[in-house]
Amino acid sequence: MNTSDKLNTLNEQNINILIEKLTNEKYIQDIIDNFHKELSKYNDQRKLINVLKIKKDEYIKMYISQTKFPEKLEKEYLNYKALLFYFLETFTYSNMTLSEDMYINNISKIQLSLKSNFQKIFTENKPIKINVNLLNFPHLIGYKDYYIDNGEKYDFKSTKNEFLKNILYESNLTNDYSIDGCDTSKIEAFSWIAKTLHKPLYIFEKEALKISKLKTDLVFVRKKGIDYHYVSLKKHINSLENEYYINSHHHIHHNEFINKFNVNKKIYIYKFLK
């Protein structure tokens, strides 16, 4: 049986038998050697698969970047790993900052009274730095360590750390977002986050929230028709560099927006609404 045939006959039982065989050694160095030898049998296939995956994920990230609000991402064109790397490249590796100059020229002339409140969020004229880490990612696609079905709590879910590890090792290849307990509406709106932060219609502080479970310091809101998207930022405790992390985002409709936010308490409104 050649290597390709071996790959085609793999199933969970055979994999477990193979792992048991590879780990049946006294010394850990011998176990590692066994894995090296076994993996070397698939070098050509692994190289081809990796090249194809990397190229495919480049196109998925391009698709995410090009999907504009209120157009939703279609889940069949996504995978966890591409979503994760889009997140890192957009919000972490690029050192995203939101400066006062990005917004101040767009403040409506009829809302000049908001200007001083708005400027306060740029502490000592420092831009807002988006400082997120890997553990922010599961939350932004709605992943929880458990999910609730018909009021019952199921505890067999992996933790956020395990979930991230499974993404990086690609141990979950089905990307069944609902079964994994993710919020599919957050995944569909994932591409809107950056633009909502860069070009909001409104910016609110937490005082503008009506009765809500949302814990936030700043909320950026984008609107088109009856569709709204908001991104919530929380300030890092004792941050000297005016650093925030993205702690939530949601696609909502007009009635939900009115019920959640007191528009009269906005600290910023785009001048388009003259």
Residue pairs with C-beta under 8 A, 6 or more apart in sequence:
1 9
3 41
3 42
3 44
3 45
4 45
6 41
7 42
7 45
18 38
21 34
22 31
22 34
22 35
22 38
23 31
23 34
25 31
25 34
39 46
53 81
53 170
56 82
57 79
57 81
57 82
57 85
60 77
60 78
60 79
60 82
60 83
60 86
61 82
61 85
61 86
61 89
63 73
63 77
63 78
64 73
64 78
64 82
64 83
64 86
64 190
64 191
65 86
65 191
66 191
67 73
67 191
68 191
68 192
68 195
69 189
69 191
69 192
69 195
69 196
69 222
69 224
69 227
69 229
70 192
70 224
70 225
70 227
70 229
70 251
72 188
72 189
72 251
73 187
73 188
73 189
73 190
73 191
74 188
75 175
75 177
75 184
75 187
75 188
78 175
78 187
79 175
80 167
80 172
80 175
81 167
81 168
81 170
83 137
83 141
83 187
83 190
84 134
84 137
84 164
84 167
84 168
86 190
87 132
87 136
87 137
87 140
87 190
88 134
88 137
90 96
90 193
90 194
91 130
91 132
91 193
91 194
91 246
92 132
92 133
95 129
96 129
96 130
96 194
96 197
97 127
97 128
97 129
97 130
98 127
98 128
98 130
98 197
98 198
99 122
99 127
99 128
100 119
100 122
100 125
100 127
102 198
103 118
103 200
103 203
103 268
104 115
104 118
104 119
106 270
106 271
107 114
107 115
107 118
107 268
107 269
107 270
107 271
108 269
108 270
108 271
108 272
108 273
108 274
109 271
109 274
110 274
111 266
111 268
111 269
111 271
114 266
114 267
114 268
114 269
117 205
117 267
118 203
118 267
118 268
121 128
121 203
121 205
121 218
121 267
122 128
122 242
123 242
124 242
126 241
126 242
127 242
128 218
128 233
128 242
128 243
128 244
129 241
129 242
129 243
129 244
130 197
130 233
130 243
130 244
130 245
130 246
131 236
131 239
131 241
131 243
131 244
131 245
132 245
132 246
133 245
134 164
135 160
135 161
135 164
136 245
136 246
136 247
137 164
138 160
138 163
138 164
139 160
139 247
139 248
140 186
140 190
140 193
140 246
140 248
140 249
141 177
141 182
141 183
141 186
141 187
141 190
142 181
142 182
142 183
142 184
142 185
142 186
142 187
143 160
143 163
143 180
143 181
143 182
143 183
144 157
144 181
145 157
145 158
145 159
145 160
146 153
146 154
146 155
146 157
146 181
147 154
147 157
147 181
148 154
157 181
158 166
163 180
165 171
166 172
172 180
177 184
177 187
178 184
185 250
185 251
186 249
186 250
186 251
188 251
189 229
189 249
189 250
189 251
192 222
192 229
192 249
192 251
193 231
193 246
193 249
195 222
196 220
196 221
196 222
196 229
196 230
196 231
196 249
197 220
197 231
199 222
199 270
200 220
200 221
200 222
200 268
200 270
201 221
201 222
201 223
201 269
201 270
201 272
201 273
202 219
202 220
202 221
202 223
202 261
202 263
202 266
202 268
202 269
202 270
203 218
203 219
203 220
203 221
203 266
203 267
203 268
204 218
204 219
204 221
204 261
204 265
204 266
204 267
205 217
205 218
205 219
205 265
205 267
206 216
206 217
206 218
206 219
207 265
208 219
208 261
208 262
208 263
208 265
208 266
208 267
209 216
209 219
209 260
209 261
209 262
210 259
210 260
210 261
210 262
212 260
214 232
214 248
214 260
215 234
215 247
216 232
216 233
216 234
216 247
216 248
217 233
217 234
217 235
217 244
218 232
218 233
218 235
218 244
219 230
219 231
219 232
219 233
219 261
220 230
220 231
220 233
221 228
221 229
221 230
221 257
221 261
222 228
222 229
222 230
223 229
223 257
226 253
226 254
227 251
227 253
228 251
228 252
228 253
228 254
228 256
228 257
229 249
229 250
229 251
229 252
230 249
230 250
230 252
230 257
231 246
231 248
231 249
232 246
232 247
232 248
232 249
233 244
233 245
233 246
233 247
234 244
234 245
234 247
235 242
235 243
235 244
236 243
236 244
236 245
252 260
